[in-house]
Amino acid sequence: MPARARSQLIVAAAGVAAAAAVVAWVLRQRRRRRRQRPLVVGLVGPSAAGKSHLCATMERRLGGQLRVLACDDHYLKPEECPRFNLAAIPFPSGSTPQAFLCRGNADMNHPGSVDWTGVARALDKLIDECDPSDVVVVEGLLLFGEDDGAKAVLAECERVALLQARSNPNADGGDKRAQDELLRRKWTRAHLGKKSYRERGVSLEDYQAYWDHYVWPSWVTHGESRCPTGAVRLDCLAPAEVNVDKLARAGCLGPAAAPLLN
């Protein structure tokens, strides 16, 4: 059967809706091949590094030319996530704090906990909605992860920036002062609609154990150690304005950043 006739049969069998979806996909791919799409930037950093604050600062300075896709909005349900060994953490109080027991052992610091298909679809939609002069920032803790879905989303990013806990670039594994600041931020901040761990009765000493034995090692494994060569490295302790200027100078904000460079 000739290829054209075979295609007509496939379209007829798939129905009008499916055919429209195929056409839309083809047009989208053609446009992407012509590079008529916004600049896509991946922004990655450890927990409490200030990714959301940096994005908000970029939005304020670039106005309507910047859109943000937060991977935090695409976590799987806790029961669908990988697990970690909560019982193995040596809490100084001698028992697992109730806040951690309520949280459970769903490993939200593992790339397998993110619905990367949902992230990819949301990114695809944003790209379609934006002008070529716009910037789309994909912001997330686990974008460097070894999960195939994370790799596929990262591959869509033309620029990558790491908001790192390393005020001292010569420090092995990160600067202790920066890590201590991130730990304190994480312990004291409310996040994703939940009270802070301090408000939920977790002592700083117990949270330190949780951070040292789970949160930070997970970041090193799935994030810091997998940072791509050529990523723009930002200091998480620097003011957001300073980091925005560095991103602009590094070409991570595209034509929209021209006014920032004058």
C-alpha angles and dihedrals in degrees: 000000000000115000093243093053091047091052091051091053092049092050092048092050094047093052133228095291094052092046091052090051091051091049092048090050093049092049091048092051091048091052091049092050088055086050091235092148137099122271109268116210127187115215115192133173144141124281113294093009091130102257094144092046091050091050091050090051091050091049091051093050098041097038117199094352094082128068126184128212110195114204087202087076091063106055117139120241111280092249090057095053130094115262134238130199104260092168091062094064110104101225112195091224089065097242139059110270114246092241090062093045089054090048090052130201099296104136102230089168092065121091089229088071094069125085094230092177088060091048091050092050092048090049091049090052093049092050090052092050097048132081120240089252092058129093126227116199118200103202124191150128096234105039092114091054126131093241112117090231092055090049091052093051092045089052088062090060114094092189130030130198129190119207096204136190093230116109087159106056090197094057115113109238095356138310114296092218091056092047091050090052092051091049091052092047091051093048095049104037130090111227139182091003095308131114118253120269089246090056089049092057103261112144120228089244093055092046089050089058091048090050096045096046101035121004101047098038089050090054093049091049099045101025126017096038092050099049110137120245110260097031115146107246118216129188112241090208094054119097113269090240090059092051092048090054090050091051090050093051090048092055094248095127099048124208090334089073095059094102090053092058097053 
